[in-house]
Amino acid sequence: MALPTRYREELHERCGGSMVVTVNNTSDHCLWMYPLDEWEQVEKKINNLSSFNPQHVRLKRFFVGYASDVDMDKTGRVLLPPSLREFARIDKEVYFIGQGNKFEIWSGKDWEVSQAAWLNQAGVDEIPSPEMEVLQL
């Protein structure tokens, strides 16, 4: 699958096109793709979690255990391992969603279904968290 053109040059400059893709840690069936330098910081934080806390152990097994190195070729394509493609239910259409320090990778069908659900529930009895209140968008 090909990365959006607008990100290719920056990713080549930043990390030589080397990235890490893993499953996300929510119930969404999308993948997270990090530039290698960003992944190293994330992985360090996760590995510093307690091995005696069952939630931390599950996170490590799931998030780090599925992590796969991928390289972008000269045409901006990356090859996802079959296990990750299966997890994200990716067949033909793929969406890359920028998330600041990473990309979300969605199957076309799951993205459209999830996006419609989010739009339908947006603003319904939602109280902003303290972290969101400081954004003042």
C-alpha positions in Angstrom: 0.0 0.0 0.0 1.2 3.5 -0.8 1.7 6.3 1.8 0.1 9.7 0.9 2.5 11.7 -1.2 2.7 14.6 1.1 4.3 12.5 3.9 6.9 10.5 1.9 9.7 13.1 1.7 9.5 13.9 5.4 9.5 10.2 6.3 12.5 9.6 4.1 14.4 12.5 5.7 13.3 11.8 9.3 13.8 8.0 9.5 15.0 6.8 6.1 11.6 5.4 5.5 11.9 2.9 8.4 8.7 2.6 10.4 7.0 0.3 12.8 3.4 -0.9 12.4 1.4 -2.5 15.2 -2.1 -3.1 16.3 -3.8 -0.4 18.3 -4.7 -0.9 21.9 -8.4 -0.1 21.6 -11.3 -2.0 20.3 -10.9 -0.4 16.8 -9.5 -2.7 14.2 -7.0 -0.2 12.8 -3.2 -0.3 12.9 -0.8 2.3 14.2 2.3 3.2 12.2 5.2 5.1 13.8 8.4 6.5 12.3 11.2 4.5 13.7 12.5 7.3 16.0 9.0 7.9 17.4 8.4 4.1 18.0 11.7 3.8 19.9 10.4 6.4 22.4 6.9 4.7 22.7 8.5 1.3 23.1 10.8 2.5 25.8 7.8 3.9 27.8 5.9 0.6 27.4 8.8 -1.5 28.4 9.2 0.5 31.6 5.7 -0.5 32.7 5.5 -3.0 35.5 5.7 -6.7 34.6 3.6 -7.4 37.7 0.5 -5.5 36.6 -1.8 -7.7 34.4 -2.9 -4.7 32.3 0.6 -3.7 31.6 1.6 -7.2 30.7 -1.4 -7.5 28.3 -0.4 -4.1 26.7 3.2 -5.2 26.2 2.1 -8.6 24.7 -0.4 -7.0 22.4 1.2 -3.7 21.4 4.9 -4.7 21.3 4.3 -8.3 20.4 2.6 -7.4 17.1 5.1 -4.6 16.2 6.7 -5.2 12.8 9.4 -3.2 11.1 8.4 -1.9 7.6 10.4 0.1 5.1 9.0 2.5 2.6 10.3 1.9 -0.9 11.2 4.6 -3.4 7.6 4.8 -4.6 6.2 5.3 -1.1 4.8 1.8 -0.7 5.0 -0.3 2.5 4.3 -4.0 2.7 2.2 -4.9 5.7 2.7 -8.4 7.3 -0.3 -10.7 6.7 -1.1 -10.9 10.4 -1.5 -7.1 10.6 -3.5 -7.0 7.4 -5.8 -9.6 8.9 -6.2 -7.8 12.2 -7.2 -4.6 10.4 -9.4 -6.4 7.9 -7.5 -4.7 5.1 -8.3 -5.8 1.5 -8.1 -3.2 -1.1 -9.1 0.3 0.0 -6.9 1.8 2.8 -7.1 5.1 4.7 -4.1 6.7 6.4 -5.2 9.1 9.1 -2.5 11.4 10.6 -2.4 11.4 14.4 0.5 13.7 15.1 3.3 11.2 16.1 1.8 8.3 14.1 -0.6 7.2 11.4 -3.7 5.2 11.8 -4.2 2.7 9.0 -7.8 1.6 8.4 -9.6 -0.6 6.0 -11.9 1.5 3.8 -15.0 -0.3 5.1 -14.1 0.0 8.8 -13.2 3.7 8.4 -16.5 4.6 6.8 -18.5 2.7 9.4 -16.5 4.1 12.3 -16.6 7.7 10.9 -20.4 7.6 10.6 -20.8 6.2 14.2 -18.5 9.0 15.5 -20.4 11.7 13.7 -23.7 10.4 15.0 -22.6 10.4 18.6 -20.5 13.6 18.5 -21.6 16.1 21.2 -24.3 13.8 22.7 -24.1 14.3 26.4 -20.3 14.6 26.3 -18.5 16.4 29.0 -15.0 17.4 27.9 -12.2 16.0 30.0 -10.0 18.5 31.8 -7.2 17.7 29.3 -9.6 18.7 26.4 -10.8 21.9 28.1 -7.4 23.4 28.1 -7.3 23.2 24.3 -9.9 25.8 23.8 -10.4 25.0 20.1 
